[in-house]
Amino acid sequence: MLEVAGGDLIYWELCGNPNGKPAVVVHGGPGSGCQPWHRQLFDPQSYRVVLFDQRGCGRSRPHASVPETSLSQNTTANLVADMELLRKQLQIDRWLVLGGSWGSTLALAYAEQFPEHVTELVLFGVTTGRQEEFDWLFRGGIGRFFPEEWQRLRDALPAADRGGNIVEAYSRRLQHPDASIRESAALAWCEWESATPNWPPVPGLAPRFRDREFALAFARIVTHYVRHNAWLGDGRLLRDAARIAGIRGVLVNGRFDFQAPIVNAWALHRCWHRSELVIVNDAGHAADHTGIAREVTGPSPASQQTGGDHGARTSRIA
């Protein structure tokens, strides 16, 4: 555990080769926590991989599923500072930064603040923290493609809240003193989150949300960030893309990604000339899609040098 500003304890782990190329995985959500499959994105013989759980989720403490856990210090700026503190703790000079979905936004924010410590960026399901992106996903835009699911999300609220700000209404209910109201709100929110990642869409609650504590923490953290548009300033990450002009990167996006439409990656690619944009034509947002995983990963440095393929998995641009 790493103690960070405000007293939170951040869970982190290392895997792979202690002498390998350093890389850090920035998970999505916000609030998803790092997952075992993140390790599979790298050749363990070639990489020293850092996984960590962002504030309030996964194995970090205090956990956002506990209603008394304050989220006031859980901000994008503090998450960026936590990443930098972890880099220093591990005595890593420079590392490859990989992030998907919300993790792509956080990875981008980190790289723009600390470009001297980033070797490459690998981003998938690309988001850039613009208000239009938050509005699209959480304030009704995507509801045009999922009207039944969007209506169900609204109908789970008291009648007085259904015509107002959905995010604010859910944020209040997720903080309600009645545990049954909190859990009902978390379930409704996570059912909405389950509706849109896959192509073709998959009905029902995604398996990860069947864990009550996970669902409650996830819903609390997501609504907390969306309420504030992640404190990023509308369009700032695109305007500041010149700060990563010297960094190579790859942007991987599904053609049918409803959560992170291709236009996000396209806008970033136009601002960042050393990036490569890769579109997976049969994919949505789900990171476990075979095509997404294939484009995020590639042959190891050793097999690149020899021209062989040893079945190793690693970031495609390294």
N, C-alpha and C positions, 0 to 999 in steps of 0.2 A: 504494500500500500504506500502511496505517496501522499503526504499531507500538503494541501494546497491552500491558497489564500481563502480565509473564511472558515478554515477548519475541516473542510471536506476531506475524505480519504479516497483517493483514486486508485482503483485496482489496475495493475498492469502485469504483463507477463512477457517473457522472451521465448522464442523458439527458433529452431534452425541452427545454423553454424555460428558459434560465438565470434568467429573471425570473418564472417561473411559480410556482404554488402548490407549496410543498415537500411531498413525500411520500416515505416510505421503505417498501420491501418487505422483509418478514421471511419468509425461506423456511422450508420444512418439513424433515422428517427425524426428528430432527436429523441433519444431515449431507448434505442434498440439494444445497446450493449454489443460488445464484440462477440462473435460466434465462432465455433470450431472450424467452419468452412473457410473463414478468412485465412487460416493457416495454409489451406490447400492452394492458395493463389501464388505461392512462392516455392521455388526449389529449396528444400531445407539444407542442401549441401552448399548452396551459393549465397544464401541470404541470412542475415540476422534480423528477425522480424519482431517488431514491437506491437503488441496488442494492448489496448487499454479501454476501460469503460468510462465514458464521460460522466460528469457529475449526476448523481441521483439515480443512476440506472445500473443494470448488470450487478456486478459485485462491489461497486463503489458504495460508500456510505457517507452520510445517511441516505436511505433509499426513498425515492419519491412516492412509493406506495404507502408510506406512513404519512398520514395527514398532517402531523406536526412538523414534517420536514419542510423547511422554508425553501422556496425556489428563488428568493430575491437575489442571491449571488450566482444563480445559474444563468449565465449570459454568454453570448458569443465571445465577447472580449475575454472573459475569464477562462473559457474553454481553450482559446488560443494561448493564453498565458500558461494554462496547465500543460499543454503540449510542449511548450518551450521549456518549462521547468523539468518535465520528464526527460527531454533531450539532454539537458545539462546533467541531470541525475545519472543518466546512463553514459555520460561522457562521450556522446556521439557528436561529431563535428557536423556532418551533413547526412541527410537521409532521403530516400525516396519516399514520397507521400502518396498514399493511395486512399481514395475515398469514394463512396457511392451515395447517391441521393442526397440527404442532408449532409452526409459526410463529404460530398464533393464541395458543398458550400464552405464548410468549416476548413477543409484542406486548402481551398483557394484563399480563404481569409488568412490562414496561417502563412501560406507561401508568400502572399503579398506583404505581410508584415516582416517576415524573416526569410527573404529570398536567398540570402547568403548561406542558409542552412538547408536548402532543398536542392537535391540533385536532379530529380525528375518528378513530374506529377502524372498520376494515372487516375482519371476521374470517369465514373460511369453513372448513368441515370442522372445526368448533369442538372444541377440547380445552382443559381447564382444569387439568391437572396433578394430578388426584386419584389416589390409589392405586388406586381401583376402576377407573379408566380404563386405567392401566398393566396391572392384573391382567386386565382384559377382553381387551386386545389381545395381551399377551405372556405371560400365565401361564395360558392355557387357556380363558378365558371364550368367546372368539369361536370356539374350536375346536369348539364344539357345532354351529356352522353349517358349518364346514369340517373335518370330522373326518378325512378322508383326508389333507388338506394338513397338518393338525396332527400326525397320526401320522407323516407323512413327515419333518417337522421333528425329531421325537423320535428316529426311527429312524436319522437321520444322525449321531447321537451314539453314543459307545461304550455298550454295554449298561448299564454301571454308572451312567451319568449320565441315563438315560432316565426314571427315576422321580423324579428330584430337581428342583432349580431349573433350568429350561431356560435362563433368561437367564444365570445364573452360569456354567453349563456352556459356553455359546457364547462368553461373554466370555473365558473361559480359553483356548478353542481359537483364538479370533481373535488371541490374543497368543502362541500357540505358536511356538517357535523354528523349527519345520519349516514352510517356506512352503507345501507342498502341503496340510498340515492347515489352515493359515489360510485358504487359498483355497477348500478344500472346505467349511469352516464358513461362509464368506461366501456361497458359492453357495447352500447350503441355507437360510440365513437370508433371503437375497434372494428365493428362490423362495417362501418363506412370505409375505414382504412383497408379492409380486406377486399373491397369490391373492385378496386381499380388497378392493382399492380400487374396482373397477369394478362397475357394475350394468347388465346381468347380468355375472356374473364372467367374466373372460377367462383361459383356461388358458395356462400357460407362463410363462417368465421375461420380465418387463417389459423393454423395449428398453434403458432406462437402466442396468440392471444387467449388461448384456453387457460393459461397460467394467470390466475387472478391478480397476483402482485405485479407481474410483468405488465398486464393490460392497464392497471391503474396508474402505475408509474409512467408508462408510455403516454397515455392520454393526458396526464397532468403536464408532462414536460412538453409535449407537442403543442398543446393549447397555450401554454406559457410563452413559448417562442413565437407562435403565430400571432398572438395578441400584440406583440411588439415588433412584428416583422423582422425578428431576429436582431434588432438593434443595429442593422447594417447601413441604414441610409439608402434610399431607393437608388439602385443602379451603381452604388459605389464600387463594388467588386469589378464590374466591367470598366468603369472609368479608370480604375487603378491597375488595370491589366498590364500597363507598361512596366510595372515593377517586377513582373516575372518574364520580361521579354527575353532574358538570357537562359531561361529554363525550358528544356524540352518536355513535351507532354502529349498524352493521347486522351481523347474524349470519346467514350463509347456510349451510344444511345440506341435504344430500341426504336424502330420505326413507329410502333404502336404504343409508345410510352405515354400513357395518359397523365401520369403523375408528374413527369418531367418531359414535356414535349420537346421535340428535337430543336425547336427554335431557341431554347436556352443554350444548348451546346453550340449551335450555329452562331449565336450572338457572341459567345465567348471566343470561339474559333476566329472570328473576324477581328477581334481585338488582340489576339494572341497568336502571332504568326508562326511561332515555333511549335504550335500544337497540330496534331493530326486528328481529324474528325472521322470516326468510324461509325457507320449506321448499320445496325443489324435488322434486316428487313422483316423478319418474322417474329420479333421480340417486342415485349412490353417493358415494364419497369422492373419486373422481378429479377433480382441479381443471380438467382440460381438457374436462369435460362441457359441452355447449353451454348447458344450463340454468343450471349453476353460474356460468359465465362471464357469462351474460346478467344474472344477478341481482347479481353483484359489480360489474358495470360499468353505465353508464347515459349519458344525454346530458351533454354538457359544460356548464359554467357559462354559456357564451355562448348555447348553444341553449336552455338553461332560461330565460334572461332574454328571449330573443326569441320563444320558443315554437316555434322551428324545430328541425330535427334535421339536423345537418351530418355525421352519421356518425362523430362523435368518440366516443372511448371513455375513460371515466374512472370514478372511484369513485362509486357511486350516491348517496352521502349528501352529497357535497361541493357 
